[in-house]
């Protein structure tokens, strides 16, 4: 009997454990399992805890962000900001569930089209007060701030920008006696001349990916077709200038390696550094690895703004990454304001932006001049190239944020309809006009 | 006391299995009910609230040419994998069904492809077939078989057969191990008797080996088909369903609807319809393809 009682006891314990485990996860849900008392700061000696999720996974970025939050926490003993690394791969599938179940962060890194999606959850807090204060002290770039301003409020604090330019191998262009191109016609001629033997003139991504979307959009901007969708969520993609931009891209594909339709971010850069291609259109990540991967001096890395098409305008894709505030707790909001003030101080901000030198660009006027930014070894070595990037930032544009703010841009960007339109041309063999029409129809269905 | 003891004896097994039964019910039925509910709502981005649309999304899926194209790809996927894996698994299992040093060694090492994580398999095959650096193109070019690199994973004709090949390479050892286990249960006496009767190896395979593995092939046929149909990771990592939709099977399409097009409601309806079709298949398979008892 004793053994039976013992077994019964074990069974009861297991059942109770199961029930209690379920209950405990529910009770912690609203505050993500955190001690609620820990979130009430102020003058009562308690620490206000702020959780920040960022999706910058490379170790150098993780380390730098950690250093920044550690410095802030040290300077503010009543606040503790905890930076947690997440993945962009989970941002669309897992984050919303976490946020809705109360286990999400207080601060979340974002990009403009992701903000429009997360805002639909009804948890994103306006940050106009923070922006007004920071703007008066540091001066935000309009191109960085505008994509987060709609419905009469600002929904994220821009923290760094990224812009595309045309990178070229100085050594290869000089050997072929080619000048850096300024127009589409010059770009095409240069790509053709630089294609010989196992070398290709340019590496362009053509897979169904965001990488392809972005390079394509640089062609749309420089070809005068930047308004893909307007503020009423009406698609304005199918027009002559878009057709011309796709025609140009398809023409250039002849001078891009044959496996370009599997490329995303990394492949063009690897080929560029190996000398297999002479040009590539990308953001500033080329600076930090050029010398070590190519074995060539820094002077061989050339850069010019995106070449301009006939009837087009100077410019390329530019977008700022930002931070959304997801908590409405007053004490936390106060702590978050302090955190942003700390982050944007020029001596801190340059160091923060240089978590990835060249790729992350300052979004404030004093940040662009800060010693902490220019003193970085990579930035100081490639000063001329960085100045081109900063100049290009002021002429950048982002699809969905050029003709008012399209709140449904996420539905167009998510399925990569711009890249799929290109696939229709280069893989399915459809005409450019037919493919652009197809793209328009897909985008219209997506935003319905 | 005796009455209490009897009650206790009756109750104890239920109490012991209760936690796991509750856990299974919760993890299966809560998500299932949630998906069924979402399929009637026009929910977009995960976490947002949609409006009730009745059967509209079911109609949209059933009348969508993209859905039936994805089904065609899924059928090719299941048949392609099923045939190649069955042939390879039987061949390898028959070869290794002999006791020798070599076969013992091979038995241990042949499962390597199966134990490698899918992400690793996908990445190294991507590198092998890479158009710029891949060893595959390098070898073909070195042997002067091709002049320029072939972009197999980016080719609308070749990408899908290549993904089938990679998945077969990854999974056939599992099937081979199961078949090998089945072969080891067949008594050698039967083969010796067949030898005495003058049966050749081909006749022995079809009259002894294959029928003896009936229960195993039946189980593999059912589980393997459903398993294979639902494979998403290998395809998505290797091609993302491309190029230009060339490898978009039904699971890939459902993922794209949910997490690229942000149509959770539509994806839920597509999932339910697909689950119904698969259940019908399982029903008929169980009814008609089961091993016949003699």
Interface residues (C-beta under 8 A of the other chain):
Chain A: X1 X4 X7 X8 X11 X12 X14 X15 X17 X18 X92 X93 X96 X97 X99 X100 X117 X120 X121 X207 X208 X209 X257 X258 X259 X260 X261 X262 X267 X271 X276 X410 X411 X414 X415 X416 X420 X423 X424 X427 X428 X446
Chain B: X5 X8 X9 X11 X12 X15 X16 X18 X19 X22 X23 X44 X45 X46 X47 X48 X130 X131 X132 X148 X149 X151 X153 X154 X156 X240 X241 X242 X243 X244 X246 X256 X258 X259 X260 X261 X262
